[in-house]
Amino acid sequence: MTLSKTCTQSLTSSSSSVTTAQAHCSPWLTSLVYPLGCDLVLPSYFDRITITGQEHLPKTGPVLLAPTHRSRWDALLVPYATGRRATGRDLRFMVTASEMGGIQGWFIRRLGGFSVNVDRPSIASLRLGVELLQQGNMLVIFPEGGIFRDGDVHPLRPGLARLALQAEASQPNLGVQIVPISLNYQPLIPRWGCQVDIHIGRSLKVENYRQGSTKHDAQRLTNDLKSSLLRLEQSTQPQERVLA
């Protein structure tokens, strides 16, 4: 994601026709899906779910959750580890346009998700991400830009860092934080009765990366985020990561 000067100006424009209603969480659906997923679906499918680092999750303020993306199960496991029961907060999801079709898309739209074209993101979707952070929401973006089943951390797209920096610059002392999250399935391709480890790392404070050039700041933030994800990945023992 590359934000030109024109795009940056548009993101902060108060005349935006895009509203956060596009990432609205349906109260009745979330009250049904969260207990159903946490108490029935996930415990029935997985033999073991281990979560470490929940103490690193901010309970208030604008947060970008940056998980690795290993399976479509991630969309349930991230809220399970970081959502209502862990922080008392509902999540908003920025997902690829390809994931918004059919019944899955219907649920995503009503559970706080909105789509973005990762190759050519629209100004509207980027502006919406900034607005959600300005309002103190917890927003999920998979920084690798797609699902990778090999257990490695792949190159991160720069859009997450640029969005975070743009939001931080839009209001004094906004306090955006980025929380790295590693998801590891055993075996790597999840199946019934498998295990999953979720490691939550220390947050990166975006204000510490605003030093001048947006491009340079975003690159440094992206590099540090990748380093954090790599450290979390390495906390899973190699012998446990068995391919099916």
C-alpha positions, 0 to 999 in steps of 0.5 A: 500500500503506497499513500501518495500525498493526494491520498494522505490528504484525502484520508484526513478530509472531514468531508468523507462519505465513508463512515464506520458503520461499514465496520459495524458489529451487529449486537445480536450476532456478536452475542450469539457468535462469540459464545458459540465459537468460544464454548462450542466450535473451537473446543470441539475442533481443536484438541488444545488451544494455548494462549500466551501474552494476553497481558500485552493486550491494551484494554483501551485506546486505538490498537492494531492487531497484526497476526500471522495468517495461517488458516481461515480459522484465524478469523475465529481464533484471534477474537477468541484470544483478544476479544470480549473475554480477554479485553472486553472489546469487539474487533474490527477486521480489514480483510482481502476483498476475496474473503467477502463472498458468500456466507462468509462475507455476510458474517464478516460484514456483520461482525466488524469486517470490511474489505480492502484490495491489498494490491490497490487499496481504495482511499475509502477503505484506508480512510475507514481504517484511520477513522476506526483508530481515531475512535479508539477501536481495536482493528485487525490487519493480517500484515502478510496480506494472505494465508501462508501455510509453511510456518514462516513469516513472509514479507510484510506489506507496508500498508499497516505501518502507513495506516498506523502512522497516518492515524497517529498523525491525525490527532495529537497524542492518539496513542496507536499501538500495534500488537504482534500475534503469532498463530501456529497450528500443529500440524501446519495445515489444521485438521480436527483434533489438532493443536494451536499456539497463539503468542501475543507480543509486546506492543509497538508504540507508533508515536515512537516511529514518527521521525520525519519521512513517512516512507522511512518511518513506515519501513522502520516500523514494518521491520520492527514488526516483522522482527517481533513476529519472528521472535514469537514464531521462534517461541514454538519448538521446531519439533512441534511444527509437523506438516500433515 
